[in-house]
Every structure is written in structure tokens, then in C-alpha cells.
Amino acid sequence: MPAPINPNPIRPVVSPTPTTPAATVREAEKLLKLAGFNPGTVDGQSSPALTKALSAFQEAWGLPTSGIADARTMEKLRHTRDRIREHKGDGYFSVGQKSGEVKTIEKRLQLLGYDVGKADGVYSKETFAAVKAFKADQADIKNDSGAIAKLGRTVLAREVAALKHAPERRRMNPSKAQDRLDARTTKAAARGFGEGAKGFSVGNVQRHLRAAGFDPQRTNGVFDERTTGALKAFQRHAGLEPTGQVDARTWKRLKTSFILSKHTPQALGERSGAVKHSEQLLKKLGYNPGKIDGLFDKRTEAAVKAYEKKHHLTRDGKISEGQLAQMKKVASTSGGIHVTNEMRRLAANGRSVALSMGGYRGLGLCATGVSRAIQRTMGIKVWGNGNQIDNNLPRSQFKQLHISLAQALKIPGLILTWEHTSSTLGQRYGHTAITQGNGLSSTSDFIESNTLAAGGRTGLKIFMPLP
């Protein structure tokens, strides 16, 4: 028989959803807002915006994302509040905070290869772990926590900025061992390898990355996250797809970061002591290679091309062994004048004396400055004012030259004298100075940055110390 129908069926008992007191909701809203999350209007009322903000905060701390201001969530909110107050204004960030600055930190960590999860501006447990890994890679950061403050942010910004350049090249001593290692890496690259790989080929790639200016921090043969970040940066700046994988195309380009032949010309992208010496030569010759830092950049290349044009050489912007030898010869002989070490010392002492007297501001003591530099260099006392020194220079140790002022200024250690200048005192006492060899400046009791531009001077005589 069919079972009788029960007119009053038994329904399961459902517990009512617990409600959060309005005071707790209001506190949660204020604390979320302080931490950088948007809970909507702070009114003590539950809302979708509050639920979303609570869930995001809970996710950052690794809590269940209930969207409810439960006891554990409130504990973390209060902890975050206390930490923010403690570090107010000092650039400190840690788990449970959200801001545009945090997003910048996350993006920078990602550029270096660290896994932050979502780069959404929320300082999560993943961000904390990435910061901790980053700090472990920095010799100048002793604090190993996953929070970040001013020092960590400064170092992080510096590390990322160091990746923003074209690939560089460095000179290495050629060896058969390196040739064998490169051949081995070529075979591995044909198959492809990336994060998690280990071995000699990985260490070789790491050393090449460092030479290219993209430091992976370690060259231990373990392809870690930082190696991935460095490789991606190299690929981006080399015009390759930033896969983070070493393939044949990437290795072919990366391999050139080692210059393994002594006969390879200096060219764009090289960073070495040899380039620094060439930059110094170019400057001495009157060309502007930019900063003397050992990096063959666009300004260095432009200076080389200017030199090549003047000397009727092939304008390729490279410095071969032969061209370097010619540059050295030209630097030691300017306009048929051999520049001696004593002339260079006189120029250096002239600058030193000028800095000790007026610096870049004249005191009306030009003859005193020149006399002091001559005595310091050659042990000779020369008397007289600016228009008398020319007659008092011993002819056994100085020779008068008949060249232009522009040419003289390109040669270091020449004595310049003028009979008269445009000033009242200069009309009577004249002026004297020592050339610096850069085509522009001379020194006396001060450094005159552009002697060619100084007008109203007459009666120029030029003298060269004899060897």
C-alpha cells in the first residue's frame, strides 16, 4: 500500500545568518579605508562594496574570503592599522595594504623575475614572499623580512633602472675552455631551456647576462627566477620576444656579450677599461665622447666619427687597433708639437693652483697663479705681471710658438701672455694663463672655461716648456 501522506511534513532547521554588529561594521569600514581598500560609505551598513573590500583584504592575508568582518579578520585589520600608524610617513609596506605605490613595487619585482601573483596593488602573501626573495639576493640589505621600506624600495628601483639599456659587451680573455663551453651552450640552446634548468650551460648564460649588463645576481648554474627576469630584460632590449627561455636565437645574440678576441675593434655597446682609455684620448684630442665611464655609447661613437672625418678615415664609428695607435700618436703630437709629461703636469698644476685661489672667479692675480704653477712643476721662479712674464721666462727652458690661440688651447701646458686686456687694470698689467689642452679653457688664479670667448685682449704671445 502507498504510504500515507503526512499533512505536516518535517522541514530541516536552518540557522539564521549571524549579523555583524553595526559598530563592528563601522570599525571594519574605517580600518579598510586606512589600509587602502574601498568599503564604500562608512555608515556601519553592510554593502557589496564592503563585502568586496573585506574579501580582498582576507585574500591578501590568506584568510577564507567570506567577505564578513569576523573575529580573525578584525584582528588582522587592527594589526594592520597599528603597523601603519607605527610607520607613518616612512614608506613602509607589508601584508594587508593596498595602494598605487604597492602596485609599482609589484611591477618592479615582476620585471626582475619575482612572482608576486597579481600585480594589483594589494600587498599579499605572494608579494611578501617575492620581497623576501628579492632581499635575499641583495648584499646591501640585511633585513630578511617580506616587508619593504625606504632602503628596499630604493634598491629595487635601482635594480630595475639598471635593466633599462641596450645590451653591452665586455672583453674577456679568450680560451679553449670558453670555446668548448660556448659550443656546449649552443647545443643546449638548440633544444631550449629555462627556469628550473641546471648545469654548466646555465652558468655560462648567467655570466653572459652579467657581461651584457643584466645581472642575474648568481652565476651558480641554477636557472632561478632572477635569471629569468634578467634574460627577459635582455631579450626586450635586444629586440627579441621576452620568453625567459634560452633558444638558439637568444643565445646567438647573447653570445656576443663576450668579446673573446684582442683584435676586435672597440664599438657601440662595449664596456671596458680599453674604452675608457679611448674616451680619455678623444677628450684630449678635443672631441666630446660624453661621460668618461668606459661605455662605448652613442656619444662616444659620434666623437669617433668626428675624429675619423677629420683624419680622412672610414667613418664606421669603431676604433680598430690601427686607429687606436694613430689616436695615441696624434694625442702626443698636436700641430707638430710633441706634448711632454712636463707639459701635462704644468696644465694639471695650473688647474690645481687656480682652484686653490679663485676657483672659477678671478682675483686679479693671474701672474701669481701662473708663477706658482711653473715653480711647482719646473722649480723655476718667474717674476712680473701678466705682460712682463713673457720677458722673464728663461729662454733656455721656454720656446715661443707662432700659432693661433685656438690651436694653442688644444695643447696642454702652454703659457699664454697678453700685453693688454679690456679692463682698467688689464690695460696696464695684461693677462697670463696656462692652457688645459681641451680646446677651450686656461688657468691662472682662476679657471677660465672659454678663453676663446674672452674679448678685448691684445698682444698675445705663446710659450712652450722645452723638454
C-alpha positions as CSV (number, residue, x, y, z in Angstrom):
1,M,0.0,0.0,0.0
2,P,1.2,3.5,-0.7
3,A,2.5,5.4,2.4
4,P,0.0,7.8,3.9
5,I,0.6,11.5,3.1
6,N,1.8,13.5,6.1
7,P,-0.1,16.8,6.0
8,N,2.6,18.4,8.1
9,P,6.0,17.5,6.6
10,I,9.1,18.0,8.7
11,R,11.3,20.8,7.3
12,P,15.0,21.0,8.0
13,V,16.0,23.6,10.6
14,V,18.1,26.4,9.1
15,S,20.2,28.5,11.4
16,P,19.8,32.3,10.8
17,T,22.8,34.0,9.2
18,P,24.7,35.8,12.0
19,T,24.6,39.5,11.7
20,T,27.7,41.7,12.4
21,P,27.0,44.5,14.9
22,A,26.9,47.9,13.3
23,A,29.7,49.1,15.5
24,T,32.0,46.3,14.2
25,V,31.0,47.0,10.6
26,R,31.8,50.7,11.0
27,E,35.2,49.9,12.6
28,A,35.9,47.5,9.7
29,E,35.0,50.1,7.2
30,K,37.4,52.7,8.8
31,L,40.2,50.2,9.0
32,L,39.8,49.0,5.4
33,K,39.9,52.6,4.2
34,L,43.0,53.2,6.2
35,A,44.7,50.1,4.6
36,G,43.8,51.4,1.2
37,F,40.7,49.3,0.4
38,N,37.4,50.8,-0.7
39,P,34.5,49.7,1.6
40,G,32.1,52.3,0.2
41,T,30.3,54.7,2.5
42,V,31.4,54.4,6.1
43,D,28.0,54.1,7.7
44,G,28.0,50.8,9.6
45,Q,25.8,49.1,7.0
46,S,26.7,46.0,5.0
47,S,27.1,46.6,1.3
48,P,28.5,44.9,-1.8
49,A,31.5,47.3,-1.7
50,L,32.2,46.3,1.9
51,T,31.9,42.6,1.1
52,K,34.3,43.1,-1.8
53,A,36.8,45.1,0.2
54,L,36.8,42.5,3.1
55,S,37.3,39.7,0.6
56,A,40.3,41.4,-0.9
57,F,41.8,42.1,2.5
58,Q,41.2,38.5,3.6
59,E,42.7,37.2,0.4
60,A,45.8,39.3,1.0
61,W,46.3,37.7,4.4
62,G,45.5,34.2,3.2
63,L,42.2,34.1,5.2
64,P,38.9,32.5,4.0
65,T,37.4,35.1,1.7
66,S,34.0,35.2,3.4
67,G,33.5,38.9,3.0
68,I,32.4,39.0,6.6
69,A,34.1,41.0,9.4
70,D,34.7,38.0,11.6
71,A,36.9,38.0,14.7
72,R,40.0,36.8,12.8
73,T,39.6,39.4,10.1
74,M,39.1,42.2,12.6
75,E,42.3,41.0,14.4
76,K,44.3,41.4,11.1
77,L,42.6,44.7,10.4
78,R,43.6,46.1,13.8
79,H,47.1,44.7,13.4
80,T,47.4,46.4,10.0
81,R,46.2,49.7,11.5
82,D,48.8,49.6,14.3
83,R,51.6,48.9,11.8
84,I,50.5,51.7,9.5
85,R,50.5,54.1,12.4
86,E,53.9,53.0,13.6
87,H,55.4,53.5,10.2
88,K,53.5,56.6,9.2
89,G,55.4,58.5,6.5
90,D,58.5,56.2,6.3
91,G,57.5,54.4,3.1
92,Y,57.0,51.0,4.9
93,F,54.6,48.5,3.3
94,S,53.6,44.9,4.3
95,V,50.7,42.5,4.0
96,G,47.2,43.9,4.1
97,Q,47.8,47.2,2.5
98,K,46.7,48.5,-0.9
99,S,48.0,51.5,-2.9
100,G,49.4,52.6,-6.2
101,E,52.9,52.5,-4.6
102,V,52.4,48.8,-3.8
103,K,51.5,48.2,-7.4
104,T,54.7,50.0,-8.5
105,I,56.6,47.7,-6.1
106,E,54.9,44.6,-7.6
107,K,55.6,45.6,-11.2
108,R,59.2,46.2,-10.4
109,L,59.6,42.9,-8.7
110,Q,58.0,41.2,-11.7
111,L,60.5,42.9,-14.1
112,L,63.3,41.4,-12.0
113,G,61.6,37.9,-12.3
114,Y,59.9,37.6,-8.9
115,D,56.4,36.1,-8.7
116,V,54.0,38.5,-6.9
117,G,50.9,36.8,-8.0
118,K,48.6,39.6,-9.3
119,A,50.2,43.0,-9.6
120,D,47.0,44.7,-8.4
121,G,48.4,47.0,-5.7
122,V,47.4,44.6,-2.9
123,Y,50.3,43.6,-0.7
124,S,49.5,39.9,-0.4
125,K,51.3,36.9,1.0
126,E,52.7,36.4,-2.5
127,T,54.1,39.9,-2.6
128,F,55.6,39.4,0.8
129,A,57.3,36.2,-0.4
130,A,58.6,38.0,-3.5
131,V,60.0,40.9,-1.5
132,K,61.7,38.4,0.9
133,A,63.3,36.6,-2.1
134,F,64.4,39.9,-3.6
135,K,66.1,40.9,-0.3
136,A,67.9,37.6,-0.1
137,D,69.5,38.5,-3.4
138,Q,70.8,41.9,-2.2
139,A,74.1,42.0,-0.3
140,D,73.3,45.6,1.0
141,I,70.0,44.6,2.6
142,K,70.4,42.8,5.9
143,N,66.7,42.7,6.9
144,D,65.3,39.4,5.6
145,S,61.6,40.1,6.2
146,G,59.0,40.2,3.4
147,A,58.0,43.8,4.3
148,I,59.6,46.7,2.4
149,A,60.7,50.1,3.5
150,K,62.7,53.0,2.0
151,L,66.0,51.2,1.6
152,G,64.4,48.2,-0.1
153,R,62.4,50.4,-2.4
154,T,65.5,52.4,-3.3
155,V,67.5,49.3,-4.1
156,L,64.5,47.8,-6.0
157,A,64.2,51.0,-8.1
158,R,68.0,51.0,-8.8
159,E,68.0,47.3,-9.8
160,V,65.1,47.9,-12.3
161,A,66.7,51.1,-13.7
162,A,69.9,49.1,-14.3
163,L,68.0,47.0,-16.8
164,K,67.0,49.9,-19.0
165,H,69.8,50.0,-21.6
166,A,70.9,48.3,-24.7
167,P,72.9,45.0,-24.3
168,E,76.5,45.7,-23.6
169,R,79.7,43.7,-24.3
170,R,82.8,43.1,-22.3
171,R,86.3,41.9,-23.2
172,M,87.3,38.5,-21.8
173,N,90.5,36.6,-22.1
174,P,90.0,34.1,-25.0
175,S,90.4,30.4,-24.0
176,K,89.8,27.0,-25.4
177,A,87.7,26.2,-22.3
178,Q,85.4,29.1,-23.1
179,D,85.1,27.9,-26.7
180,R,84.1,24.4,-25.5
181,L,81.6,25.8,-23.1
182,D,80.0,28.1,-25.7
183,A,79.7,25.1,-28.1
184,R,78.0,23.1,-25.3
185,T,75.6,26.0,-24.6
186,T,74.9,26.3,-28.4
187,K,73.7,22.6,-28.4
188,A,71.6,23.2,-25.2
189,A,70.0,26.3,-26.7
190,A,69.0,24.4,-29.8
191,R,66.8,22.3,-27.5
192,G,65.8,25.3,-25.4
193,F,66.0,25.6,-21.6
194,G,64.6,27.9,-18.9
195,E,63.7,28.3,-15.3
196,G,64.5,25.1,-13.3
197,A,67.4,24.0,-15.5
198,K,70.8,23.4,-14.0
199,G,74.3,22.9,-15.3
200,F,77.3,24.5,-17.0
201,S,75.3,26.0,-19.8
202,V,73.1,27.8,-17.3
203,G,76.1,29.2,-15.6
204,N,77.5,30.3,-18.9
205,V,74.3,32.1,-19.8
206,Q,74.3,33.8,-16.4
207,R,77.9,35.1,-16.9
208,H,77.0,36.3,-20.4
209,L,73.9,38.1,-19.0
210,R,76.1,39.8,-16.4
211,A,78.5,40.9,-19.2
212,A,75.6,42.3,-21.1
213,G,74.6,44.4,-18.2
214,F,71.7,42.3,-17.0
215,D,72.9,40.9,-13.7
216,P,71.1,37.7,-12.6
217,Q,72.8,38.1,-9.2
218,R,74.1,34.5,-9.3
219,T,76.3,32.5,-11.7
220,N,75.9,29.2,-9.9
221,G,74.4,27.3,-12.8
222,V,70.8,27.3,-11.4
223,F,68.2,28.9,-13.6
224,D,66.2,30.7,-11.0
225,E,63.6,33.4,-11.1
226,R,66.2,36.2,-11.1
227,T,67.9,34.6,-14.1
228,T,64.5,34.6,-15.9
229,G,64.0,38.3,-15.1
230,A,67.5,39.2,-16.4
231,L,67.0,37.1,-19.5
232,K,63.6,38.7,-20.3
233,A,65.2,42.2,-19.9
234,F,68.0,41.2,-22.2
235,Q,65.5,39.9,-24.8
236,R,63.4,43.0,-24.6
237,H,66.3,45.3,-25.2
238,A,67.8,43.1,-27.9
239,G,64.6,43.2,-29.9
240,L,63.7,39.6,-29.1
241,E,60.5,38.1,-27.7
242,P,60.8,38.1,-23.9
243,T,60.1,34.5,-23.3
244,G,62.5,33.9,-20.5
245,Q,63.7,30.8,-22.4
246,V,67.2,30.3,-23.9
247,D,66.6,29.3,-27.5
248,A,69.0,29.4,-30.5
249,R,68.2,33.0,-31.5
250,T,68.6,34.3,-28.0
251,W,71.9,32.5,-27.4
252,K,73.3,33.8,-30.7
253,R,72.6,37.3,-29.6
254,L,73.7,36.8,-26.0
255,K,76.9,35.1,-27.0
256,T,78.2,38.4,-28.4
257,S,78.3,39.9,-24.9
258,F,81.8,38.3,-24.6
259,I,84.5,39.8,-26.8
260,L,87.0,37.0,-27.0
261,S,89.4,38.4,-29.5
262,K,92.0,41.1,-28.7
263,H,91.7,42.3,-32.3
264,T,88.0,43.1,-32.3
265,P,87.5,46.8,-32.7
266,Q,86.0,48.9,-29.9
267,A,82.4,49.6,-31.0
268,L,79.0,50.6,-29.8
269,G,77.9,48.7,-26.6
270,E,81.4,47.7,-25.3
271,R,82.1,48.5,-21.7
272,S,85.7,48.1,-20.7
273,G,88.9,49.7,-19.5
274,A,90.1,49.9,-23.1
275,V,87.1,52.0,-24.0
276,K,87.7,54.3,-21.0
277,H,91.2,54.9,-22.2
278,S,89.9,55.7,-25.7
279,E,87.4,58.2,-24.3
280,Q,90.2,59.9,-22.5
281,L,92.2,60.1,-25.7
282,L,89.3,61.5,-27.6
283,K,88.8,64.2,-25.0
284,K,92.4,65.1,-25.1
285,L,92.2,65.4,-28.8
286,G,89.4,67.9,-28.5
287,Y,86.4,65.6,-29.1
288,N,83.5,65.1,-26.7
289,P,82.8,61.4,-26.0
290,G,80.4,62.2,-23.2
291,K,80.9,60.7,-19.8
292,I,84.3,59.1,-19.3
293,D,82.9,55.8,-17.9
294,G,84.2,53.0,-20.2
295,L,80.9,52.6,-22.0
296,F,81.1,53.0,-25.8
297,D,77.7,54.7,-26.3
298,K,76.2,56.9,-29.0
299,R,78.2,60.0,-27.9
300,T,81.4,58.0,-28.0
301,E,80.5,56.8,-31.4
302,A,79.8,60.3,-32.6
303,A,83.2,61.5,-31.3
304,V,85.0,58.7,-33.1
305,K,83.2,59.5,-36.3
306,A,84.2,63.2,-35.9
307,Y,87.8,62.1,-35.5
308,E,87.6,59.8,-38.5
309,K,86.1,62.6,-40.6
310,K,88.9,65.0,-39.7
311,H,91.6,62.4,-40.4
312,H,90.0,61.1,-43.6
313,L,89.3,57.6,-42.2
314,T,86.4,55.3,-42.9
315,R,83.6,56.7,-40.8
316,D,82.3,53.5,-39.2
317,G,82.4,54.8,-35.6
318,K,84.7,51.9,-34.5
319,I,88.2,52.0,-33.1
320,S,90.5,49.4,-34.6
321,E,94.0,48.6,-33.3
322,G,95.5,50.7,-36.1
323,Q,93.2,53.6,-35.4
324,L,93.9,53.5,-31.7
325,A,97.7,53.6,-32.4
326,Q,97.1,56.6,-34.6
327,M,95.0,58.4,-32.0
328,K,97.7,57.9,-29.4
329,K,100.3,59.4,-31.8
330,V,98.1,62.4,-32.6
331,A,97.4,62.9,-28.9
332,S,101.2,63.0,-28.1
333,T,101.8,65.3,-31.1
334,S,99.5,68.3,-31.7
335,G,100.2,70.6,-34.7
336,G,103.7,69.2,-34.9
337,I,104.2,69.9,-31.2
338,H,105.2,67.0,-29.0
339,V,103.2,67.1,-25.7
340,T,105.6,66.1,-22.9
341,N,104.7,64.8,-19.5
342,E,106.1,68.0,-18.0
343,M,103.6,70.0,-20.1
344,R,100.7,67.8,-18.8
345,R,101.9,68.3,-15.3
346,L,102.1,72.1,-15.8
347,A,98.5,72.0,-17.0
348,A,97.4,69.9,-14.0
349,N,99.3,72.1,-11.6
350,G,97.8,75.2,-13.3
351,R,94.3,73.9,-12.6
352,S,95.2,72.9,-9.0
353,V,96.6,76.4,-8.2
354,A,93.6,78.1,-9.8
355,L,91.2,76.0,-7.7
356,S,93.1,76.9,-4.6
357,M,92.9,80.6,-5.4
358,G,89.8,81.9,-7.1
359,G,88.3,78.7,-8.4
360,Y,86.1,80.0,-11.3
361,R,86.3,83.6,-10.2
362,G,89.3,85.8,-11.0
363,L,91.1,87.8,-8.2
364,G,93.3,89.9,-10.4
365,L,96.3,87.7,-9.5
366,C,96.8,85.9,-12.8
367,A,100.6,86.2,-12.8
368,T,100.8,84.9,-9.2
369,G,98.8,81.8,-10.2
370,V,100.9,81.1,-13.3
371,S,104.1,81.7,-11.4
372,R,103.1,79.2,-8.7
373,A,102.2,76.5,-11.2
374,I,105.6,77.0,-13.1
375,Q,107.5,76.8,-9.8
376,R,105.6,73.7,-8.6
377,T,106.2,72.0,-11.9
378,M,109.7,73.1,-13.0
379,G,111.2,74.6,-9.9
380,I,111.6,78.0,-11.6
381,K,110.6,81.3,-10.1
382,V,109.2,83.7,-12.7
383,W,108.6,87.3,-11.7
384,G,106.4,90.1,-13.2
385,N,102.8,90.8,-14.0
386,G,100.8,89.4,-17.0
387,N,102.6,91.5,-19.6
388,Q,106.1,91.0,-18.1
389,I,106.2,87.3,-17.6
390,D,106.9,86.8,-21.4
391,N,110.2,88.6,-21.0
392,N,111.1,86.8,-17.8
393,L,110.6,83.2,-18.9
394,P,114.1,81.7,-19.3
395,R,114.6,81.1,-23.0
396,S,116.8,78.1,-22.1
397,Q,113.6,76.4,-20.8
398,F,110.8,78.0,-22.9
399,K,110.3,78.5,-26.6
400,Q,108.0,81.0,-28.2
401,L,105.5,79.5,-30.6
402,H,103.8,81.2,-33.5
403,I,100.4,79.5,-33.6
404,S,96.8,80.6,-33.2
405,L,95.0,80.8,-29.8
406,A,92.6,78.2,-31.0
407,Q,95.4,75.8,-31.7
408,A,97.2,76.6,-28.5
409,L,94.2,75.8,-26.4
410,K,94.2,72.3,-27.8
411,I,97.7,71.7,-26.4
412,P,98.2,71.4,-22.6
413,G,100.8,73.2,-20.7
414,L,101.5,76.3,-22.9
415,I,102.0,79.7,-21.3
416,L,99.8,82.5,-22.8
417,T,100.5,86.2,-22.2
418,W,98.7,89.3,-23.4
419,E,100.1,92.8,-23.3
420,H,96.7,94.4,-22.7
421,T,93.1,93.4,-21.8
422,S,89.8,95.4,-21.8
423,S,89.7,96.1,-18.0
424,T,91.3,99.2,-16.5
425,L,94.0,97.1,-14.7
426,G,94.4,94.8,-17.7
427,Q,95.3,97.8,-19.8
428,R,98.3,98.2,-17.6
429,Y,99.2,94.7,-16.4
430,G,97.9,92.5,-19.2
431,H,97.0,88.8,-18.5
432,T,98.6,85.4,-18.5
433,A,97.4,81.9,-18.2
434,I,98.2,78.2,-18.8
435,T,96.4,76.1,-21.4
436,Q,94.5,73.0,-20.4
437,G,94.5,71.2,-23.8
438,N,90.7,70.8,-24.2
439,G,90.4,73.5,-26.9
440,L,88.7,76.0,-24.6
441,S,89.9,76.6,-21.1
442,S,93.0,78.1,-19.5
443,T,94.0,78.7,-15.8
444,S,95.8,81.4,-13.8
445,D,94.3,82.5,-10.4
446,F,91.0,81.1,-11.7
447,I,89.7,78.7,-14.3
448,E,88.5,80.4,-17.5
449,S,86.1,78.0,-19.1
450,N,86.1,79.6,-22.6
451,T,89.3,81.6,-23.3
452,L,88.3,81.9,-27.0
453,A,85.2,83.9,-26.0
454,A,87.2,86.5,-23.9
455,G,87.4,89.7,-25.9
456,G,89.4,92.9,-25.7
457,R,92.8,91.2,-25.3
458,T,95.8,92.2,-27.5
459,G,99.5,91.4,-27.8
460,L,99.2,87.6,-27.4
461,K,102.4,85.6,-27.1
462,I,102.6,81.8,-26.6
463,F,105.4,79.8,-25.0
464,M,106.1,76.1,-24.7
465,P,108.3,74.5,-22.0
466,L,111.3,72.8,-23.6
467,P,111.9,69.1,-22.8
